[in-house]
Amino acid sequence: MLPVSDLFKDYDYMLNRNDNRSNLITTTLTEFVVVMSRSSMFSQSRNSLSKLFALSLVPALCMSGKVYAAAGDLITSTATIDYVISGVPSTATASAAFNEDRRINFMVADDNGGAAVPVVSDMPNAVMQFTVTNLGNDVQDFLLAASNTAPNPYGLPADNFDPIPASIQVFVESGATSGYQPAEDTASYIDELAPTGSRIVYVVADMPAVNLDDVAAIAFIAQVAQGGTPGVEGAAIDNDDNSHVSPAGAFSNGGTVTTGGIPVTNPNTLGTETVFNDPAGGQPEDISTAGVTDVVSNGQHSDSSAFQVSSPVLLNKSVTVIDTLGGNDPHAGATLRYQIDVTVSGNTPVDNLVISDVIPPNTTYTDGSMQLNAVAQTDDDDAPGTDFSRAIDITAKPVTSIEVDLSQGGTVQVSPGDTNTIIFEVTID
């Protein structure tokens, strides 16, 4: 245990500071401190003795775990002193109590795999993803907004275009179906997010006519709001009791406009106070609704991502030589086994994904050699009866190319993160 003098010093700090008690008192704890003493103990001042009665608060200050008491919780501690005067044992007790502050802390995090989201020119409803986590000690609503920003949070290429004006919107994941679903994910604010809880939010925007590798950086911003009424968007909490304020902003896809907070400084009391404890944006492009880099303790937090014009489909092709003697010499009669790995990146499923590959000159396609994800495919154009692969000109010969329809005639979307492996073989003439 700390020396008594240090405990007094910490308790003095707790009583006299104008700051967030929740940063110091990390758990609800009642400790009974029993001090055995002779009557000479009472030579100390009444002030020091009152401090001693409250020593049970102090061990909480030394705790390292961040298990916060709920906002408004009554934290009570009682100290007991046993002593003897003239041979007569006696006991004295005293209590100290206060209400836990409402500690407002939360974090926004880019959830796009640490890279720009691939888009194409003129693409509608491009989607990027963020996560909002409540790190405070009360149930909160969160108002949401997204804005153009700069620079590119991933470095180069530089930010050089913006999505179509007024097309940037935010929607909260409903939990019904994973991934952005326009018919399901319609909420524009986070409702009743409990402490330690997280919600996924999508930023959706339409792309203009742009060129390969063009980049649009986007900041996603969350503003804390009042919780407590499910299904009702809470009012923005735009100031705390320590003169911290939130900037004005437009949220909920333009449906909610806030005017910004007015600084208020309330004396530190034993009642429940509101304390902003949110972090600053990590990079210059992580802006608040004021259009400048997000600062600490303003009731907002932001993170950034970017759209980058590129192909959302990645192809990797390799070849293995199997010669007639079991080696890897590419002589006449040897087999070339081609493998094509097809991966979809980003956050948006791909439609009508068809892979075709021309049979190389001076080779002949090996009938029946096509596979998709280790499943044999037919050479005939027999979709949708058997599969959606074919060897072009299999009936007339020679085969000129192979084709695999991963979208199965337009009936299936290929999801981000999916990898499909196509294999076929040819013989060297």
Order of alpha helices (4+ residues) and beta strands (2+ residues): alpha-beta-alpha-beta-beta-beta-beta-beta-beta-beta-beta-beta-beta-beta-beta-beta-beta-beta-beta-beta-beta-beta-beta-beta-beta-beta-beta
